[in-house]
C-alpha cells in the first residue's frame, strides 16, 4: 500500500547558507538555529554558481528528517 504525499506534508522555510561542501550541497542554518544539509535539484542547478555563504534560500523539508533540505529558490 503506497502513501500519497501531499504538499502540505512538507515544511517550507528560509535558511541561511553557511558553506558549500559539494557541487550541489551546502551546510545551512534553519531559523530555529539547527543545522541542515541543503541540496540543489538538477532543475535548480543554475543556482550553484549564484549561491554564496550568507545567502538566504527557500527550502522544503520533510518533517521526518530535518537533517536534509531541498533548495527551491533564492529568498
PDB file of N, CA, C and O in Angstrom:
ATOM      1  N   UNK A   1       0.841  -1.176   0.000  1.00  0.00           N
ATOM      2  CA  UNK A   1       0.000   0.000   0.000  1.00  0.00           C
ATOM      3  C   UNK A   1       0.885   1.238   0.000  1.00  0.00           C
ATOM      4  O   UNK A   1       1.742   1.383   0.872  1.00  0.00           O
ATOM      5  N   UNK A   2       0.696   2.114  -0.944  1.00  0.00           N
ATOM      6  CA  UNK A   2       1.534   3.312  -1.025  1.00  0.00           C
ATOM      7  C   UNK A   2       0.811   4.504  -0.400  1.00  0.00           C
ATOM      8  O   UNK A   2      -0.416   4.610  -0.427  1.00  0.00           O
ATOM      9  N   UNK A   3       1.611   5.378   0.154  1.00  0.00           N
ATOM     10  CA  UNK A   3       1.083   6.595   0.762  1.00  0.00           C
ATOM     11  C   UNK A   3       1.350   7.757  -0.182  1.00  0.00           C
ATOM     12  O   UNK A   3       2.486   7.952  -0.615  1.00  0.00           O
ATOM     13  N   UNK A   4       0.342   8.515  -0.501  1.00  0.00           N
ATOM     14  CA  UNK A   4       0.496   9.685  -1.353  1.00  0.00           C
ATOM     15  C   UNK A   4       0.927  10.857  -0.500  1.00  0.00           C
ATOM     16  O   UNK A   4       0.304  11.158   0.518  1.00  0.00           O
ATOM     17  N   UNK A   5       2.008  11.527  -0.920  1.00  0.00           N
ATOM     18  CA  UNK A   5       2.483  12.696  -0.198  1.00  0.00           C
ATOM     19  C   UNK A   5       1.846  13.942  -0.785  1.00  0.00           C
ATOM     20  O   UNK A   5       1.875  14.147  -1.998  1.00  0.00           O
ATOM     21  N   UNK A   6       1.287  14.752   0.052  1.00  0.00           N
ATOM     22  CA  UNK A   6       0.673  15.998  -0.365  1.00  0.00           C
ATOM     23  C   UNK A   6       1.597  17.144   0.003  1.00  0.00           C
ATOM     24  O   UNK A   6       2.358  17.031   0.964  1.00  0.00           O
ATOM     25  N   UNK A   7       1.551  18.252  -0.741  1.00  0.00           N
ATOM     26  CA  UNK A   7       2.434  19.387  -0.454  1.00  0.00           C
ATOM     27  C   UNK A   7       2.332  19.878   0.989  1.00  0.00           C
ATOM     28  O   UNK A   7       3.310  20.392   1.532  1.00  0.00           O
ATOM     29  N   UNK A   8       1.174  19.729   1.612  1.00  0.00           N
ATOM     30  CA  UNK A   8       1.016  20.213   2.979  1.00  0.00           C
ATOM     31  C   UNK A   8       1.788  19.362   3.981  1.00  0.00           C
ATOM     32  O   UNK A   8       1.920  19.747   5.143  1.00  0.00           O
ATOM     33  N   UNK A   9       2.300  18.206   3.547  1.00  0.00           N
ATOM     34  CA  UNK A   9       3.064  17.354   4.436  1.00  0.00           C
ATOM     35  C   UNK A   9       4.529  17.786   4.514  1.00  0.00           C
ATOM     36  O   UNK A   9       5.295  17.220   5.294  1.00  0.00           O
ATOM     37  N   UNK A  10       4.921  18.757   3.735  1.00  0.00           N
ATOM     38  CA  UNK A  10       6.281  19.264   3.743  1.00  0.00           C
ATOM     39  C   UNK A  10       6.307  20.643   4.384  1.00  0.00           C
ATOM     40  O   UNK A  10       5.296  21.344   4.426  1.00  0.00           O
ATOM     41  N   UNK A  11       7.465  21.017   4.876  1.00  0.00           N
ATOM     42  CA  UNK A  11       7.630  22.305   5.541  1.00  0.00           C
ATOM     43  C   UNK A  11       8.497  23.195   4.663  1.00  0.00           C
ATOM     44  O   UNK A  11       9.580  22.786   4.244  1.00  0.00           O
ATOM     45  N   UNK A  12       8.038  24.394   4.383  1.00  0.00           N
ATOM     46  CA  UNK A  12       8.839  25.396   3.677  1.00  0.00           C
ATOM     47  C   UNK A  12       9.446  26.326   4.712  1.00  0.00           C
ATOM     48  O   UNK A  12       8.771  26.758   5.647  1.00  0.00           O
ATOM     49  N   UNK A  13      10.732  26.633   4.537  1.00  0.00           N
ATOM     50  CA  UNK A  13      11.423  27.516   5.474  1.00  0.00           C
ATOM     51  C   UNK A  13      12.497  28.283   4.721  1.00  0.00           C
ATOM     52  O   UNK A  13      12.917  27.885   3.634  1.00  0.00           O
ATOM     53  N   UNK A  14      12.930  29.372   5.303  1.00  0.00           N
ATOM     54  CA  UNK A  14      14.042  30.144   4.757  1.00  0.00           C
ATOM     55  C   UNK A  14      15.251  29.847   5.629  1.00  0.00           C
ATOM     56  O   UNK A  14      15.201  30.029   6.846  1.00  0.00           O
ATOM     57  N   UNK A  15      16.332  29.395   5.018  1.00  0.00           N
ATOM     58  CA  UNK A  15      17.538  29.110   5.800  1.00  0.00           C
ATOM     59  C   UNK A  15      18.705  29.909   5.233  1.00  0.00           C
ATOM     60  O   UNK A  15      18.642  30.437   4.123  1.00  0.00           O
ATOM     61  N   UNK A  16      19.771  29.983   6.028  1.00  0.00           N
ATOM     62  CA  UNK A  16      20.962  30.739   5.658  1.00  0.00           C
ATOM     63  C   UNK A  16      22.082  29.767   5.307  1.00  0.00           C
ATOM     64  O   UNK A  16      22.374  28.847   6.071  1.00  0.00           O
ATOM     65  N   UNK A  17      22.700  29.969   4.163  1.00  0.00           N
ATOM     66  CA  UNK A  17      23.792  29.113   3.715  1.00  0.00           C
ATOM     67  C   UNK A  17      25.051  29.450   4.518  1.00  0.00           C
ATOM     68  O   UNK A  17      25.434  30.614   4.631  1.00  0.00           O
ATOM     69  N   UNK A  18      25.692  28.409   5.076  1.00  0.00           N
ATOM     70  CA  UNK A  18      26.942  28.602   5.808  1.00  0.00           C
ATOM     71  C   UNK A  18      28.149  28.350   4.920  1.00  0.00           C
ATOM     72  O   UNK A  18      29.068  29.167   4.863  1.00  0.00           O
ATOM     73  N   UNK A  19      28.145  27.192   4.212  1.00  0.00           N
ATOM     74  CA  UNK A  19      29.273  26.868   3.346  1.00  0.00           C
ATOM     75  C   UNK A  19      28.854  25.832   2.311  1.00  0.00           C
ATOM     76  O   UNK A  19      27.886  25.095   2.495  1.00  0.00           O
ATOM     77  N   UNK A  20      29.598  25.800   1.237  1.00  0.00           N
ATOM     78  CA  UNK A  20      29.382  24.797   0.187  1.00  0.00           C
ATOM     79  C   UNK A  20      30.408  23.696   0.396  1.00  0.00           C
ATOM     80  O   UNK A  20      31.596  23.981   0.553  1.00  0.00           O
ATOM     81  N   UNK A  21      29.966  22.429   0.401  1.00  0.00           N
ATOM     82  CA  UNK A  21      30.924  21.343   0.590  1.00  0.00           C
ATOM     83  C   UNK A  21      30.902  20.328  -0.543  1.00  0.00           C
ATOM     84  O   UNK A  21      31.705  19.396  -0.543  1.00  0.00           O
ATOM     85  N   UNK A  22      30.017  20.483  -1.491  1.00  0.00           N
ATOM     86  CA  UNK A  22      29.990  19.657  -2.696  1.00  0.00           C
ATOM     87  C   UNK A  22      29.389  20.500  -3.810  1.00  0.00           C
ATOM     88  O   UNK A  22      28.952  21.626  -3.574  1.00  0.00           O
ATOM     89  N   UNK A  23      29.365  19.965  -5.006  1.00  0.00           N
ATOM     90  CA  UNK A  23      28.904  20.778  -6.141  1.00  0.00           C
ATOM     91  C   UNK A  23      27.456  21.238  -5.998  1.00  0.00           C
ATOM     92  O   UNK A  23      27.105  22.321  -6.466  1.00  0.00           O
ATOM     93  N   UNK A  24      26.614  20.428  -5.358  1.00  0.00           N
ATOM     94  CA  UNK A  24      25.210  20.816  -5.183  1.00  0.00           C
ATOM     95  C   UNK A  24      24.742  20.674  -3.739  1.00  0.00           C
ATOM     96  O   UNK A  24      23.544  20.538  -3.492  1.00  0.00           O
ATOM     97  N   UNK A  25      25.669  20.703  -2.780  1.00  0.00           N
ATOM     98  CA  UNK A  25      25.297  20.521  -1.378  1.00  0.00           C
ATOM     99  C   UNK A  25      25.919  21.622  -0.510  1.00  0.00           C
ATOM    100  O   UNK A  25      27.064  22.029  -0.706  1.00  0.00           O
ATOM    101  N   UNK A  26      25.126  22.080   0.448  1.00  0.00           N
ATOM    102  CA  UNK A  26      25.536  23.193   1.308  1.00  0.00           C
ATOM    103  C   UNK A  26      25.195  22.887   2.765  1.00  0.00           C
ATOM    104  O   UNK A  26      24.204  22.215   3.052  1.00  0.00           O
ATOM    105  N   UNK A  27      26.017  23.382   3.672  1.00  0.00           N
ATOM    106  CA  UNK A  27      25.647  23.387   5.083  1.00  0.00           C
ATOM    107  C   UNK A  27      24.830  24.652   5.285  1.00  0.00           C
ATOM    108  O   UNK A  27      25.233  25.732   4.854  1.00  0.00           O
ATOM    109  N   UNK A  28      23.680  24.521   5.942  1.00  0.00           N
ATOM    110  CA  UNK A  28      22.784  25.657   6.129  1.00  0.00           C
ATOM    111  C   UNK A  28      22.224  25.668   7.540  1.00  0.00           C
ATOM    112  O   UNK A  28      22.218  24.646   8.227  1.00  0.00           O
ATOM    113  N   UNK A  29      21.752  26.840   7.969  1.00  0.00           N
ATOM    114  CA  UNK A  29      21.164  27.012   9.296  1.00  0.00           C
ATOM    115  C   UNK A  29      19.689  27.349   9.140  1.00  0.00           C
ATOM    116  O   UNK A  29      19.324  28.275   8.416  1.00  0.00           O
ATOM    117  N   UNK A  30      18.848  26.585   9.829  1.00  0.00           N
ATOM    118  CA  UNK A  30      17.410  26.827   9.826  1.00  0.00           C
ATOM    119  C   UNK A  30      17.079  27.993  10.752  1.00  0.00           C
ATOM    120  O   UNK A  30      17.919  28.378  11.566  1.00  0.00           O
ATOM    121  N   UNK A  31      15.882  28.565  10.653  1.00  0.00           N
ATOM    122  CA  UNK A  31      15.513  29.700  11.511  1.00  0.00           C
ATOM    123  C   UNK A  31      15.585  29.403  13.012  1.00  0.00           C
ATOM    124  O   UNK A  31      15.779  30.321  13.810  1.00  0.00           O
ATOM    125  N   UNK A  32      15.432  28.139  13.406  1.00  0.00           N
ATOM    126  CA  UNK A  32      15.495  27.785  14.827  1.00  0.00           C
ATOM    127  C   UNK A  32      16.924  27.533  15.297  1.00  0.00           C
ATOM    128  O   UNK A  32      17.135  27.166  16.452  1.00  0.00           O
ATOM    129  N   UNK A  33      17.908  27.724  14.417  1.00  0.00           N
ATOM    130  CA  UNK A  33      19.308  27.557  14.786  1.00  0.00           C
ATOM    131  C   UNK A  33      19.882  26.185  14.499  1.00  0.00           C
ATOM    132  O   UNK A  33      21.089  25.989  14.639  1.00  0.00           O
ATOM    133  N   UNK A  34      19.065  25.239  14.105  1.00  0.00           N
ATOM    134  CA  UNK A  34      19.541  23.885  13.804  1.00  0.00           C
ATOM    135  C   UNK A  34      20.258  23.876  12.456  1.00  0.00           C
ATOM    136  O   UNK A  34      19.947  24.651  11.551  1.00  0.00           O
ATOM    137  N   UNK A  35      21.230  22.970  12.358  1.00  0.00           N
ATOM    138  CA  UNK A  35      21.993  22.817  11.119  1.00  0.00           C
ATOM    139  C   UNK A  35      21.326  21.767  10.238  1.00  0.00           C
ATOM    140  O   UNK A  35      20.741  20.805  10.737  1.00  0.00           O
ATOM    141  N   UNK A  36      21.418  21.961   8.930  1.00  0.00           N
ATOM    142  CA  UNK A  36      20.883  21.014   7.963  1.00  0.00           C
ATOM    143  C   UNK A  36      21.794  20.994   6.747  1.00  0.00           C
ATOM    144  O   UNK A  36      22.622  21.887   6.566  1.00  0.00           O
ATOM    145  N   UNK A  37      21.638  19.977   5.922  1.00  0.00           N
ATOM    146  CA  UNK A  37      22.336  19.911   4.646  1.00  0.00           C
ATOM    147  C   UNK A  37      21.309  20.234   3.571  1.00  0.00           C
ATOM    148  O   UNK A  37      20.293  19.551   3.444  1.00  0.00           O
ATOM    149  N   UNK A  38      21.577  21.271   2.805  1.00  0.00           N
ATOM    150  CA  UNK A  38      20.656  21.723   1.761  1.00  0.00           C
ATOM    151  C   UNK A  38      21.208  21.308   0.398  1.00  0.00           C
ATOM    152  O   UNK A  38      22.366  21.570   0.073  1.00  0.00           O
ATOM    153  N   UNK A  39      20.360  20.660  -0.386  1.00  0.00           N
ATOM    154  CA  UNK A  39      20.755  20.159  -1.695  1.00  0.00           C
ATOM    155  C   UNK A  39      20.036  20.900  -2.798  1.00  0.00           C
ATOM    156  O   UNK A  39      18.896  21.334  -2.636  1.00  0.00           O
ATOM    157  N   UNK A  40      20.723  21.041  -3.934  1.00  0.00           N
ATOM    158  CA  UNK A  40      20.107  21.588  -5.149  1.00  0.00           C
ATOM    159  C   UNK A  40      19.627  20.434  -6.015  1.00  0.00           C
ATOM    160  O   UNK A  40      20.329  19.435  -6.173  1.00  0.00           O
ATOM    161  N   UNK A  41      18.430  20.570  -6.574  1.00  0.00           N
ATOM    162  CA  UNK A  41      17.948  19.597  -7.540  1.00  0.00           C
ATOM    163  C   UNK A  41      18.537  19.930  -8.904  1.00  0.00           C
ATOM    164  O   UNK A  41      19.034  21.036  -9.118  1.00  0.00           O
ATOM    165  N   UNK A  42      18.482  18.979  -9.817  1.00  0.00           N
ATOM    166  CA  UNK A  42      19.019  19.218 -11.161  1.00  0.00           C
ATOM    167  C   UNK A  42      18.355  20.395 -11.843  1.00  0.00           C
ATOM    168  O   UNK A  42      19.019  21.164 -12.538  1.00  0.00           O
ATOM    169  N   UNK A  43      17.032  20.548 -11.653  1.00  0.00           N
ATOM    170  CA  UNK A  43      16.343  21.653 -12.326  1.00  0.00           C
ATOM    171  C   UNK A  43      16.727  23.017 -11.747  1.00  0.00           C
ATOM    172  O   UNK A  43      16.480  24.045 -12.377  1.00  0.00           O
ATOM    173  N   UNK A  44      17.326  23.036 -10.563  1.00  0.00           N
ATOM    174  CA  UNK A  44      17.792  24.287  -9.953  1.00  0.00           C
ATOM    175  C   UNK A  44      19.316  24.400  -9.993  1.00  0.00           C
ATOM    176  O   UNK A  44      19.889  25.226  -9.282  1.00  0.00           O
ATOM    177  N   UNK A  45      19.974  23.590 -10.807  1.00  0.00           N
ATOM    178  CA  UNK A  45      21.438  23.551 -10.855  1.00  0.00           C
ATOM    179  C   UNK A  45      22.053  24.896 -11.243  1.00  0.00           C
ATOM    180  O   UNK A  45      23.203  25.169 -10.899  1.00  0.00           O
ATOM    181  N   UNK A  46      21.306  25.732 -11.949  1.00  0.00           N
ATOM    182  CA  UNK A  46      21.833  27.050 -12.334  1.00  0.00           C
ATOM    183  C   UNK A  46      22.134  27.915 -11.102  1.00  0.00           C
ATOM    184  O   UNK A  46      22.906  28.869 -11.192  1.00  0.00           O
ATOM    185  N   UNK A  47      21.531  27.588  -9.960  1.00  0.00           N
ATOM    186  CA  UNK A  47      21.786  28.353  -8.735  1.00  0.00           C
ATOM    187  C   UNK A  47      23.133  28.016  -8.090  1.00  0.00           C
ATOM    188  O   UNK A  47      23.592  28.742  -7.208  1.00  0.00           O
ATOM    189  N   UNK A  48      23.767  26.931  -8.518  1.00  0.00           N
ATOM    190  CA  UNK A  48      25.035  26.507  -7.912  1.00  0.00           C
ATOM    191  C   UNK A  48      26.101  27.599  -8.017  1.00  0.00           C
ATOM    192  O   UNK A  48      26.916  27.757  -7.108  1.00  0.00           O
ATOM    193  N   UNK A  49      26.100  28.342  -9.104  1.00  0.00           N
ATOM    194  CA  UNK A  49      27.088  29.409  -9.283  1.00  0.00           C
ATOM    195  C   UNK A  49      26.666  30.709  -8.610  1.00  0.00           C
ATOM    196  O   UNK A  49      27.477  31.623  -8.468  1.00  0.00           O
ATOM    197  N   UNK A  50      25.416  30.799  -8.199  1.00  0.00           N
ATOM    198  CA  UNK A  50      24.871  32.030  -7.629  1.00  0.00           C
ATOM    199  C   UNK A  50      24.926  32.027  -6.100  1.00  0.00           C
ATOM    200  O   UNK A  50      25.213  33.057  -5.491  1.00  0.00           O
ATOM    201  N   UNK A  51      24.656  30.890  -5.486  1.00  0.00           N
ATOM    202  CA  UNK A  51      24.543  30.804  -4.019  1.00  0.00           C
ATOM    203  C   UNK A  51      25.915  30.942  -3.366  1.00  0.00           C
ATOM    204  O   UNK A  51      26.867  30.248  -3.724  1.00  0.00           O
ATOM    205  N   UNK A  52      25.992  31.850  -2.404  1.00  0.00           N
ATOM    206  CA  UNK A  52      27.219  32.121  -1.655  1.00  0.00           C
ATOM    207  C   UNK A  52      26.938  32.007  -0.161  1.00  0.00           C
ATOM    208  O   UNK A  52      25.784  32.130   0.250  1.00  0.00           O
ATOM    209  N   UNK A  53      27.970  31.772   0.673  1.00  0.00           N
ATOM    210  CA  UNK A  53      27.750  31.768   2.127  1.00  0.00           C
ATOM    211  C   UNK A  53      27.113  33.084   2.579  1.00  0.00           C
ATOM    212  O   UNK A  53      27.511  34.163   2.140  1.00  0.00           O
ATOM    213  N   UNK A  54      26.127  32.976   3.454  1.00  0.00           N
ATOM    214  CA  UNK A  54      25.398  34.141   3.940  1.00  0.00           C
ATOM    215  C   UNK A  54      24.098  34.392   3.199  1.00  0.00           C
ATOM    216  O   UNK A  54      23.247  35.139   3.684  1.00  0.00           O
ATOM    217  N   UNK A  55      23.926  33.779   2.023  1.00  0.00           N
ATOM    218  CA  UNK A  55      22.687  33.944   1.265  1.00  0.00           C
ATOM    219  C   UNK A  55      21.542  33.219   1.959  1.00  0.00           C
ATOM    220  O   UNK A  55      21.744  32.222   2.653  1.00  0.00           O
ATOM    221  N   UNK A  56      20.343  33.737   1.758  1.00  0.00           N
ATOM    222  CA  UNK A  56      19.141  33.104   2.298  1.00  0.00           C
ATOM    223  C   UNK A  56      18.404  32.426   1.149  1.00  0.00           C
ATOM    224  O   UNK A  56      18.204  33.022   0.091  1.00  0.00           O
ATOM    225  N   UNK A  57      18.002  31.175   1.365  1.00  0.00           N
ATOM    226  CA  UNK A  57      17.313  30.400   0.346  1.00  0.00           C
ATOM    227  C   UNK A  57      16.044  29.792   0.919  1.00  0.00           C
ATOM    228  O   UNK A  57      15.953  29.519   2.116  1.00  0.00           O
ATOM    229  N   UNK A  58      15.063  29.583   0.045  1.00  0.00           N
ATOM    230  CA  UNK A  58      13.833  28.906   0.435  1.00  0.00           C
ATOM    231  C   UNK A  58      14.067  27.408   0.267  1.00  0.00           C
ATOM    232  O   UNK A  58      14.496  26.956  -0.795  1.00  0.00           O
ATOM    233  N   UNK A  59      13.784  26.640   1.318  1.00  0.00           N
ATOM    234  CA  UNK A  59      13.978  25.197   1.274  1.00  0.00           C
ATOM    235  C   UNK A  59      12.687  24.475   1.633  1.00  0.00           C
ATOM    236  O   UNK A  59      11.799  25.039   2.273  1.00  0.00           O
ATOM    237  N   UNK A  60      12.599  23.227   1.214  1.00  0.00           N
ATOM    238  CA  UNK A  60      11.497  22.346   1.579  1.00  0.00           C
ATOM    239  C   UNK A  60      12.093  21.210   2.408  1.00  0.00           C
ATOM    240  O   UNK A  60      13.097  20.606   2.029  1.00  0.00           O
ATOM    241  N   UNK A  61      11.455  20.930   3.546  1.00  0.00           N
ATOM    242  CA  UNK A  61      11.959  19.917   4.472  1.00  0.00           C
ATOM    243  C   UNK A  61      10.855  18.908   4.749  1.00  0.00           C
ATOM    244  O   UNK A  61       9.695  19.277   4.931  1.00  0.00           O
ATOM    245  N   UNK A  62      11.224  17.638   4.780  1.00  0.00           N
ATOM    246  CA  UNK A  62      10.292  16.587   5.192  1.00  0.00           C
ATOM    247  C   UNK A  62      10.271  16.585   6.722  1.00  0.00           C
ATOM    248  O   UNK A  62      11.336  16.576   7.339  1.00  0.00           O
ATOM    249  N   UNK A  63       9.102  16.592   7.348  1.00  0.00           N
ATOM    250  CA  UNK A  63       9.034  16.640   8.813  1.00  0.00           C
ATOM    251  C   UNK A  63       9.707  15.455   9.503  1.00  0.00           C
ATOM    252  O   UNK A  63      10.055  15.540  10.681  1.00  0.00           O
ATOM    253  N   UNK A  64       9.891  14.363   8.787  1.00  0.00           N
ATOM    254  CA  UNK A  64      10.526  13.189   9.388  1.00  0.00           C
ATOM    255  C   UNK A  64      12.048  13.300   9.433  1.00  0.00           C
ATOM    256  O   UNK A  64      12.692  12.568  10.184  1.00  0.00           O
ATOM    257  N   UNK A  65      12.634  14.203   8.644  1.00  0.00           N
ATOM    258  CA  UNK A  65      14.090  14.288   8.553  1.00  0.00           C
ATOM    259  C   UNK A  65      14.526  15.743   8.371  1.00  0.00           C
ATOM    260  O   UNK A  65      14.604  16.238   7.246  1.00  0.00           O
ATOM    261  N   UNK A  66      14.805  16.415   9.469  1.00  0.00           N
ATOM    262  CA  UNK A  66      15.234  17.814   9.412  1.00  0.00           C
ATOM    263  C   UNK A  66      16.712  17.955   9.062  1.00  0.00           C
ATOM    264  O   UNK A  66      17.217  19.074   8.976  1.00  0.00           O
ATOM    265  N   UNK A  67      17.417  16.838   8.858  1.00  0.00           N
ATOM    266  CA  UNK A  67      18.835  16.896   8.531  1.00  0.00           C
ATOM    267  C   UNK A  67      19.076  17.169   7.058  1.00  0.00           C
ATOM    268  O   UNK A  67      20.197  17.486   6.663  1.00  0.00           O
ATOM    269  N   UNK A  68      18.035  17.050   6.239  1.00  0.00           N
ATOM    270  CA  UNK A  68      18.163  17.271   4.797  1.00  0.00           C
ATOM    271  C   UNK A  68      17.086  18.251   4.332  1.00  0.00           C
ATOM    272  O   UNK A  68      15.939  18.193   4.776  1.00  0.00           O
ATOM    273  N   UNK A  69      17.476  19.141   3.439  1.00  0.00           N
ATOM    274  CA  UNK A  69      16.528  20.120   2.901  1.00  0.00           C
ATOM    275  C   UNK A  69      16.777  20.241   1.400  1.00  0.00           C
ATOM    276  O   UNK A  69      17.896  20.044   0.925  1.00  0.00           O
ATOM    277  N   UNK A  70      15.728  20.565   0.672  1.00  0.00           N
ATOM    278  CA  UNK A  70      15.820  20.745  -0.774  1.00  0.00           C
ATOM    279  C   UNK A  70      15.713  22.235  -1.077  1.00  0.00           C
ATOM    280  O   UNK A  70      14.720  22.867  -0.719  1.00  0.00           O
ATOM    281  N   UNK A  71      16.710  22.795  -1.723  1.00  0.00           N
ATOM    282  CA  UNK A  71      16.697  24.208  -2.083  1.00  0.00           C
ATOM    283  C   UNK A  71      15.756  24.407  -3.256  1.00  0.00           C
ATOM    284  O   UNK A  71      15.879  23.742  -4.285  1.00  0.00           O
ATOM    285  N   UNK A  72      14.809  25.332  -3.094  1.00  0.00           N
ATOM    286  CA  UNK A  72      13.833  25.608  -4.149  1.00  0.00           C
ATOM    287  C   UNK A  72      14.167  26.872  -4.919  1.00  0.00           C
ATOM    288  O   UNK A  72      14.026  26.915  -6.141  1.00  0.00           O
ATOM    289  N   UNK A  73      14.612  27.910  -4.204  1.00  0.00           N
ATOM    290  CA  UNK A  73      14.956  29.171  -4.882  1.00  0.00           C
ATOM    291  C   UNK A  73      15.629  30.104  -3.885  1.00  0.00           C
ATOM    292  O   UNK A  73      15.695  29.814  -2.691  1.00  0.00           O
ATOM    293  N   UNK A  74      16.120  31.210  -4.384  1.00  0.00           N
ATOM    294  CA  UNK A  74      16.693  32.247  -3.518  1.00  0.00           C
ATOM    295  C   UNK A  74      15.550  32.929  -2.780  1.00  0.00           C
ATOM    296  O   UNK A  74      14.457  33.090  -3.321  1.00  0.00           O
ATOM    297  N   UNK A  75      15.812  33.326  -1.544  1.00  0.00           N
ATOM    298  CA  UNK A  75      14.768  34.002  -0.744  1.00  0.00           C
ATOM    299  C   UNK A  75      14.919  35.503  -0.869  1.00  0.00           C
ATOM    300  O   UNK A  75      14.143  36.253  -0.276  1.00  0.00           O
TER     301      UNK A  75
END
